[in-house]
Each structure stands twice: as C-alpha cells, then as structure tokens.
C-alpha cells in the first residue's frame, strides 16, 4: 500500500480505538467515584466545568473513616490486579510506554492496557491522587503496538504506531488534540529532542480520538475546553515577566521536591518485604491519612480535600474565582499533593502523574500570583493567570516536554493570550531542571535510544557500496523449493550457515528461511517428509544489489532486525549473487571510522 494511505488508515484506526477507550475509561472512573466516593463516603466531588458525568449528584454526609476504607480497598484491588495479570500496569503508564518504545521494539502485551484501564479506574474512582494520562496513553499505545504486530509490520512502524496511540489517548482525554500529537513525539526524550516520524500519524490519530470522545458528550460540553471557555486572561506588560521569572524559580524548587519525593517513596516501598498489593493498599491508606489530617488541621475546610482524587476542582476555582481561595490554601494543597501522589502511585497504585502535576503547578502558580498581586498590584492585575502559567511551567520542567505542555494547557483552558508568559516560564523550568525528570525511561536524545541504533552510522558509511563489502567467493548453500524438511534438518547439522535462500528449477530466488524458522519443527519428525522448503520459507525477501550503498543495507538490517541480506543482480532481482552480513557492514563502519580518525 502507498505510504500515505497506509499511515492514514492505521492512524485513523488507532484514533477510533483511543477515543472509544477514553470514553470507557472516563465512565469507569466516574462510576467508581459515584459508587465509592459519593455514595460510600460522601466525598465532595468538584471537577472541571466541562468534565461531564451522566451520573446524578449525591448529597450525603462526609464520612472520613469510610473514605479511608474505600481508599485502602481500592489500592489493594488495583495492586492485586496489576500483580496478578500485568505488573507493568502498576505505577504511571506513560513511563511503561516510553520504555516499550526505546527498549522493547514497541511491543506491549495485549492484556496490559486492559489491566491498566481497570486498575487505574479503581485507583481514581476510590479517591487516589493520580491522573488520567498514564492509563489512556497506555491504552492507545497498546492498541497501536498490537495493530502493528497483527499486521506484521516492522519494529520501526510498531514504534510509530505505539507513539501515535499514546498521543491519541492524551489528546482525547484532555481535549487537546494538537498537544496530544506533539506530546507523542516529545515525551520520549529528556533533552530538547523530537521524534519527528510520529508527529503526522499522531496528529491524525489524535484528531480522530478527540472527535470520537467529544461526540459522546452532550452538545453543551461538546468541543468545550476542559476548564470551560470563559477563562479570559491577558498579558499586558513586559514588566510582568519579572514576577513570572520568580514563579519559574518557585516551580523549579517544587518540581525537584516532587521528583525526589516520588522516587524516594518508590524506593522505600520497594524495600518493604510485602506483597505488591499490600504495598499499594498501605500507600493508599497513608495518602488518605495525610489528606484527612490536613482536612482536620484546616478546620474541616473542604478545599483541602483536593489533595485526594483528581483535584481539578481546585484548579477550576483558581482560574474562575481565585479571590475566594486563600493563598495559604493554594500553597498547602500544592505541597501536600506531592506527598499524596507519591504515596498513591509510588506504592504500586495505578494512575498517571500529569493530572496531579497540573494541580501542583496550578496551585503554586496561583499562590505566587496572589502574593505578587498584593505587593505589586499595578503590574500583576490577574493572579489567576499565574495558575494557568504555573500548570504549564511545572509539568514542562518535570516531564521535559515544554512545547506539548504549553499547547495542552492553552487547549485545556481555551486561553491563548498567555502563550508568551507560558513559553517564558516553561523554558526557564525546562533549562533549570535538566538534571531531573518524572519519567525515568526517557533517554537524552535519539542518539542514545536503542530504537535508533545504527541510524547515526549513515554519514560515516556514505559512499561505500555493498560490492565493496560482501564476499563473492563465500560458499553459499541454496535450497531448492521442493527440498523436504527432513533434508533441510540434516543440512542444518552439516553447516554453520544461518540463512538459506530458496530457489526454483531455474535457480531463481523465490524465498528465504533461517535456522530459527526450522527450529519449531525439530520436535515433530512426523511431518519431516511431508513439509518442504516452501512451507518454512518467507516469500517477502529483503534484498540489496551490489550497487546499493551501505546506508540502504544498514537501514534494512535495523528495520527488519535481521543479520543477513541476499545480494541480487541489479537487472534480475531473482538471481542471487551472495549474502551480505550485518557484522561485515559494522566492520566496514569501524574501518572507515578509524580511517577518519587517522586523517584527523
């Protein structure tokens, strides 16, 4: 299929599944909150204005002891599900998707996104301090990986579809399609690097996923930004960049504290000699205890309960009515949210870190904005704008993803007039926090990624041809297409050759098989005389010609993860001349590199 059509169809399919997955996940979370938090504990749910729920509101007296029991039970069930069926589903799922991209050839087990969806819905539905981006990113990534495996695409294509699925899920659940597309390419690396190959597939899948998700909502909420479309802030004077720079410094300190607390808690729970599901239950119990302790220390102030659950209600207040929220409340919620999120996720609970990061950054930004408004009111006229910029700057520094974060925050708030201060603060946070990241599986650049191993040898090999490297006089054992499996098995025992070209009566190349392809038949000698070379060979033969340069050969080696390529005549692709080995290509690279060093 032509490349453009292939990627359009595959990306659209991923977008549809990611959008449906976002709808299902959102409903499961809301159902858990309705049953557990509203009915079970009378927990006051306060979400973003456009976070529509089809379930009715429940007016019930708040019971802290029931909340603790529900949190602990939710942590136990989520931890048990992950431990029993997919251990990689615990923690924040974005890191698992990043790891699969770099280190696992883009492969994600089919069960992982299913387990992640259920476990995360239970964690969030029971009041755990976690976000939605991790689960939904893993849902999209898992489908993208599974689709590529089903269609037997290359490892490179599988990685692209994995990243496109990740971006589609994020773009749908946060109603930020453009940010979702950039998120897919940017979140993979720690430095200012972008996986350019995934941007266009991710843009298509994110657009489709966003549209599918929004059409599931009533017309009033359809295509509305998550925090509503009435958030109107302006940037009026360059002098305001000074307090915004101070905000960046506060966010950097909070971000470093967040990351260190998160991973210190993770190590502490790992050192406990307890079953994983008991650890996640203890983490949820501790998070609930911290949240309730703050609640009673603040004289039963319901705003302080934002340290549990999603916490988007506090952000909505910071945007829409920041004057009604005390500066101390914003600061305390931001700092304590670091503790409850670390306890919930680092103990083995399932959920994302983006949502809590938004709350932490927004609360810290709102608090700084209110402080500057009180001492410099002629410059800082809109303290709520600092909450919006704080969201962007905090996650840009912690996640090493400045551009997608800036766009995501503007799309979630529907306010594009704060792009300049958001860029200013996000850039400062990104530069000052270069030693820290929330996602441990990120690699610094494409050069350090196993996914691109071999890509950067190309310039060194420029000008070298296959005919300069492959050995023409090497004895090559070729197999006739009618050769029985019995003869092939005995042939393997007589030679160290790994790949065997299959030819027809005219010695024309019709296929190829490897020793590994035959291995599965070794223990079933009943079919040795029935099966022949046609049954074990692969008819999709990747070849090179003597005139091809080693750039093309190396690309085919890495894309298909094979060690040998048949060399065929330029005028007859079925006339085999020999075999080019990967190790010969790497040896040629080493020789050329040594020559360059000697010249230098």
Helices and strands as residue ranges (DSSP letters): H 3-32, I 33-41, H 64-85, G 87-89, H 93-103, H 110-125, H 133-150, H 155-173, H 177-186, G 196-198, H 199-214, H 240-270, H 276-297, G 302-307, H 312-320, G 322-324, H 327-346, H 354-375, H 383-399, H 402-413, H 419-432, G 446-448, G 450-452, G 455-457, G 466-468, E 479-480, H 485-494, E 499-503, E 509-514, H 515-519, G 525-527, H 533-536, E 543-545, H 550-560, E 564-569, E 572-581, H 582-599
